[in-house]
């Protein structure tokens, strides 16, 4: 099970247990992902770290001083340590 963290600007857009659709965006050097419809955004990932899944399940929502973070689980193997 692979997990990925997404930054969400305000609470209540998704809840734990939701199945979410993921949109991939690319630039010349990396990829990032968006929980549709524009709910939250991931950090940047290299080609070797690309997500294969187009949907996942919200496992946790964390609130920190810097905002809300959504942890989504995907039916993929975890990435090997760098």
Secondary structure in CASP SS format (residue, H / E / C, confidence):
PFRMAT SS
TARGET T0000
AUTHOR 0000-0000-0000
METHOD secondary structure of the structure
MODEL  1
X C 1.00
X E 1.00
X E 1.00
X E 1.00
X E 1.00
X E 1.00
X E 1.00
X E 1.00
X C 1.00
X C 1.00
X C 1.00
X C 1.00
X C 1.00
X C 1.00
X C 1.00
X C 1.00
X C 1.00
X C 1.00
X E 1.00
X E 1.00
X E 1.00
X E 1.00
X E 1.00
X E 1.00
X E 1.00
X E 1.00
X C 1.00
X C 1.00
X C 1.00
X C 1.00
X E 1.00
X E 1.00
X E 1.00
X E 1.00
X E 1.00
X C 1.00
X C 1.00
X C 1.00
X C 1.00
X E 1.00
X E 1.00
X E 1.00
X C 1.00
X C 1.00
X E 1.00
X C 1.00
X H 1.00
X H 1.00
X H 1.00
X C 1.00
X C 1.00
X C 1.00
X C 1.00
X C 1.00
X E 1.00
X E 1.00
X E 1.00
X E 1.00
X E 1.00
X E 1.00
X E 1.00
X E 1.00
X E 1.00
X E 1.00
X C 1.00
X C 1.00
X E 1.00
X E 1.00
X E 1.00
X E 1.00
X E 1.00
X E 1.00
X E 1.00
X E 1.00
X C 1.00
X C 1.00
X C 1.00
X C 1.00
X C 1.00
X C 1.00
X C 1.00
X C 1.00
END
